[in-house]
């Protein structure tokens, strides 16, 4: 199996930061129980505090697909997405572990 990392670049609406973090916490708690979920990180830009980076790592692309197509997924992420501007980006990347020589 090939691990994958989902990267989301997000723009949080002014004044909605606490709501965003709270709603993300609910998504994270559910994602942590999803088969194939390996972990998450949430980062806030020091250059532009309205910009956030969310990453999640999964065992495989199939794990990501199962998570995204879960019947409860859309309802779960709606409160989080309501805190965001439309200018957001999501990408899925294959993880390649390299070792320094």
C-alpha positions as CSV (number, residue, x, y, z in Angstrom):
1,X,0.0,0.0,0.0
2,X,1.1,3.5,-0.7
3,X,0.5,6.2,1.9
4,X,-1.0,9.5,0.8
5,X,-1.2,12.9,2.3
6,X,-4.1,15.3,1.8
7,X,-3.2,18.9,1.9
8,X,-5.8,21.7,2.2
9,X,-4.9,25.4,2.0
10,X,-7.7,27.3,3.7
11,X,-8.7,30.9,4.2
12,X,-10.7,31.4,7.4
13,X,-13.3,34.2,7.6
14,X,-12.4,37.0,10.0
15,X,-13.9,36.4,13.4
16,X,-14.6,32.7,12.7
17,X,-11.2,31.3,13.8
18,X,-12.5,29.8,17.1
19,X,-15.6,28.3,15.3
20,X,-13.2,26.8,12.6
21,X,-11.0,25.2,15.2
22,X,-13.9,23.8,17.2
23,X,-15.6,22.4,14.1
24,X,-12.3,21.0,12.9
25,X,-11.9,19.2,16.2
26,X,-15.2,17.4,15.6
27,X,-14.0,16.3,12.1
28,X,-10.7,15.2,13.5
29,X,-12.3,13.1,16.2
30,X,-14.4,11.3,13.6
31,X,-11.5,11.0,11.1
32,X,-9.3,9.4,13.8
33,X,-11.7,6.5,13.8
34,X,-11.8,6.1,10.1
35,X,-10.1,3.0,8.7
36,X,-6.7,3.9,7.2
37,X,-6.4,7.3,8.9
38,X,-2.8,7.9,10.2
39,X,-2.9,11.4,11.5
40,X,-3.6,15.1,11.1
41,X,-1.9,18.5,11.5
42,X,-3.5,21.9,11.6
43,X,-1.2,24.9,11.0
44,X,-1.8,28.6,11.0
45,X,0.3,31.0,8.9
46,X,2.5,33.4,10.7
47,X,2.6,35.6,7.6
48,X,-1.2,35.8,7.2
49,X,-3.1,34.5,10.2
50,X,-6.3,34.1,8.1
51,X,-4.5,31.3,6.1
52,X,-4.4,27.8,7.4
53,X,-2.8,24.5,6.3
54,X,-4.5,21.3,7.1
55,X,-2.8,18.0,6.4
56,X,-3.9,14.4,6.9
57,X,-2.1,11.2,6.2
58,X,-3.8,8.0,5.1
59,X,-2.7,4.4,4.4
60,X,-3.9,4.6,0.8
61,X,-6.0,6.5,-1.7
62,X,-8.7,3.9,-1.1
63,X,-8.8,5.1,2.6
64,X,-9.2,8.7,1.5
65,X,-12.0,7.7,-0.9
66,X,-13.9,5.8,1.8
67,X,-13.6,8.8,4.1
68,X,-14.8,11.3,1.5
69,X,-17.7,9.1,0.4
70,X,-18.9,8.2,3.9
71,X,-22.6,9.1,4.1
72,X,-21.9,11.4,7.2
73,X,-18.9,13.1,5.7
74,X,-20.6,16.1,4.1
75,X,-22.7,16.8,7.2
76,X,-19.7,16.5,9.4
77,X,-17.6,19.0,7.4
78,X,-20.3,21.6,6.8
79,X,-19.8,23.6,10.0
80,X,-16.0,23.8,9.3
81,X,-16.5,24.8,5.6
82,X,-19.0,27.5,6.7
83,X,-16.0,29.3,8.4
84,X,-14.0,29.4,5.2
85,X,-13.8,31.7,2.2
86,X,-14.3,30.0,-1.2
87,X,-10.6,30.4,-2.1
88,X,-9.4,27.1,-0.8
89,X,-7.3,24.4,-2.4
90,X,-7.0,20.6,-1.8
91,X,-4.5,18.2,-3.2
92,X,-3.7,14.5,-2.6
93,X,0.0,13.5,-2.7
94,X,1.7,10.1,-2.7
95,X,4.1,9.9,0.3
96,X,7.7,9.0,-0.6
97,X,10.0,8.3,2.4
98,X,13.6,9.2,1.6
99,X,16.6,8.5,3.8
100,X,19.6,10.9,3.9
101,X,22.8,9.2,3.0
